[in-house]
Amino acid sequence: IKLSHIVVTGLTGESGKTTVLQALIKRSGLKAILFKTKGGEKAITEGTVIPPYFKEKSDWQYVSSLLEATLKERLKFERSWIMEVCKGTSSLLEVRNKIDEKLANEKLNLLSRSVYVTLQEYFKLVLPQLQTATFSNVLELREGINIMDLEHYSDEIQSLVIRSVLETVLKEYKGVIVVVPEFWKFAHQKRGNPVKEVAEQFIRQGATKKNFL
């Protein structure tokens, strides 16, 4: 099988997806990074465990995709409110603080209040996990297979970590295979996810630097 971007599908526990991926990675001679995203899955265990890597962003596209992933539905009209609270921020905590400031305004109309309350509830779900988790702000890949264990994190936090890894590998590395299990979860066709846009960029641009998904 020629080294390229590849999708491996089959019945869990019966088709040998993990075995195929491990064989392809070994024969490629490249570094690889893979994510363990759920307990009980048959994961590649032969490799170096590295800490979850997260690089925070707060632009409106990023926050919109996060919100869609959390609510599991496509945003309809809320983007202008998201743009407003993301303007001039550098972290998700700053965005949350701007939402709180908006809600403190007694003259806020009912529609705006409804949208900001929804955003506030989202941040209540995600921010505590980000604040208590131990992330590395440097992505250091060893030779061979690097394993990042995310099974104790929610889907939203897993999405943030996978996006950070894809972005950094695409910009800073050559010759790296990134393996994303349960990919349907992170690149849903009908709604946004932080991974989705960057995965598409990775597929379009990565192969020129021998980076494969």
WOURDA-V641337 format. One record per backbone hydrogen bond with DSSP energy under -0.5 kcal/mol. NH is the residue of the N-H (numbers start at 0). CO is the residue of the C=O. E is the energy in kcal/mol with one decimal. If there is no record, write none. Layout:
nh: [NH,NH]
co: [CO,CO]
e: [E,E]
This chain:
nh: [8,13,14,19,20,21,22,23,24,25,26,27,28,28,29,30,31,32,33,34,35,36,40,42,46,47,48,49,53,55,62,63,64,65,66,67,68,69,70,71,72,79,80,81,82,83,84,85,86,88,94,95,96,97,98,99,100,101,102,103,104,105,107,112,113,114,115,116,117,118,119,120,121,122,123,124,124,125,126,129,130,131,132,134,135,139,140,145,146,147,148,149,149,152,157,158,159,160,161,162,163,164,165,166,167,168,169,170,171,172,174,176,177,177,178,178,179,180,184,185,185,186,190,195,196,197,198,199,200,201,202,203,204,205,207,208,209,210,211,211]
co: [6,10,10,15,16,17,18,19,20,21,22,23,24,25,24,174,143,176,145,178,147,34,37,40,44,144,46,146,135,53,58,59,60,61,62,63,64,65,66,67,67,76,77,77,78,79,80,81,82,85,90,91,92,93,94,95,96,97,98,99,101,103,104,108,109,110,111,112,113,114,115,116,117,118,119,120,121,121,122,125,126,127,128,132,51,137,138,31,47,33,146,35,147,149,153,154,155,156,157,158,159,160,161,162,163,164,165,166,167,168,208,30,175,211,32,176,177,178,181,181,182,182,187,192,192,193,194,195,196,197,198,199,200,201,204,205,206,205,175,209]
e: [-0.5,-1.6,-2.1,-2.2,-2.4,-2.6,-2.2,-2.6,-2.6,-2.3,-2.3,-1.3,-1.0,-0.6,-0.6,-1.4,-2.5,-2.8,-2.7,-1.3,-2.4,-0.7,-1.3,-1.2,-1.2,-2.9,-0.5,-2.7,-1.8,-0.5,-2.3,-2.5,-2.2,-1.9,-2.4,-2.3,-2.0,-2.1,-2.9,-1.5,-1.0,-0.6,-0.7,-1.9,-2.9,-1.7,-1.9,-1.6,-1.1,-1.9,-1.5,-2.5,-2.2,-1.9,-1.9,-2.2,-2.0,-2.1,-2.3,-1.2,-1.3,-0.7,-1.6,-2.5,-2.3,-2.2,-2.7,-2.3,-1.8,-2.2,-2.6,-2.4,-1.8,-2.2,-1.6,-1.0,-1.0,-1.8,-2.1,-1.9,-2.6,-1.6,-1.7,-0.8,-3.2,-0.8,-0.6,-2.7,-3.1,-2.8,-0.6,-2.9,-0.7,-2.1,-2.5,-2.3,-1.8,-2.1,-2.7,-2.4,-2.1,-2.3,-2.6,-2.6,-2.1,-2.8,-2.4,-1.9,-2.9,-1.9,-2.5,-2.4,-0.5,-3.0,-2.8,-0.5,-0.6,-0.6,-1.7,-0.6,-0.9,-1.2,-0.5,-0.7,-0.7,-0.6,-2.8,-1.8,-1.8,-2.7,-2.3,-2.1,-2.6,-2.6,-0.8,-1.9,-1.8,-2.3,-1.9,-0.5]
